[in-house]
Amino acid sequence: MKVVVFEVEERERHIFERMCSGECTLTAEPLRAANVDEHADAEIVSTFIYSELTADVIARLPRLKLIATRSTGFEHINAEACRQRGIMVCNVPTYGANTVAEHIFALLLAISHRLPEAIDRAQRGYFSPLGLVGFDLDGKTFGCVGTGSIGKHVIKIAKGFGMDVLAFDTRPDMGFSVAMGFRYGSLDHVLANADIISLHVPSMPETHHMLNAAAFAKMKNGVVVINTARGDLIETNALIQALTSGKVAAAGLDVLPDEPMIREEAELINSIFSKEHDLRNLVANHVLLRMRNVIVTPHSAFNTREAVGRIAETTAANIADFLAGRPQNVVVKP
């Protein structure tokens, strides 16, 4: 079968080259409407999160049988279009729960110890701690929204810092709660009582803008918000207002709404004419990037040698197992 692997980085190329025994194309480009016709004969495609698998793109791949996404989430794929066409979608269910959890605390420690300002000051030769007062994590209440594999790792680390943990999940794991010594509560209870709130839920209609103006109003004054999950979990304008007013003291963000458009600045002007992207989100995202009490990283929480290797290996196995007639990690059935 003709396999095309998009968004390939040099460090993972050898894994996919080893996988490809038949006709296989590896490209650093994401799959988009602009280049889909070049790959119209593809029967299997593997993409990461910056490809756009819309109904139109899928329709222009008439031979497509499998999409092997190199991510856990698959909201960037039009699942209904795949079902109608009989196209299977496989994902990478786990690859870096510890990796993402570590990044969350990298963001939190950067905020609590005011590291960006401190580093900038030291590089300018100004060796004074005046005005760089931070705060301890020990004794603070950590609000964990979502206790899947990443959330569980986050809770373990939070407990190691001596933090009190409150968690919300639609399917609470009471055994884990007892073992780790933390409490579950309603989302409103977590929002109202946490000093730090961290999001670990997928993007879906139920979670879209779960942190909006009403949610921020329920929080403590001076709360810290961390989001490494999906950008659309937070209403950006509401976050900006909360940061400006001091309701939210600081935010650590690894994801933003319309992130691919932010990533490729060349498309920013063209987005004015795009029906798929809200220019207001793009402008708001750029405001966040320039706020002194916000730390933004470029969706890099997953990005370690070990995690990237696990992603590539699992994806290669997904493709090999599909070809062998025993598909695994199926999230959209044909």
Order of alpha helices (4+ residues) and beta strands (2+ residues): beta-alpha-beta-beta-alpha-beta-alpha-beta-alpha-alpha-beta-alpha-beta-alpha-beta-alpha-beta-alpha-beta-alpha-beta-alpha-alpha-beta-alpha-beta
